[in-house]
């Protein structure tokens, strides 16, 4: 029985976690409404966040990677992280995008 539990645990730990792909559609980002969009709406739109951080006061943050195409096809995409801040009632309070090099 111990060996079976070890095999099961090893299997679970070796499974990849299903996180969201990079956000690539600026229209999806622009469709979010501060004070109205919920955390569940964001997960439905973008998938499970890459990282979550929950504050003691009930506010929380979801972190996602993004890759947005430049204005022309010859421009490299803008890549980075986007954070969605939610109030303690689960509504979008704001978002911030950070460029990575």
Buried (B, 14 or more C-beta within 10 A) or exposed (E): EEEEEEEEEEEEEEEEEEEBEBBEEEEEBEEBEEEEBEBEBBBEBBBEBBEEEEEEEEBBBBBBBBBBEEEEEEEEEBEBBBBBBBBEEBBBBEBEBEEEE
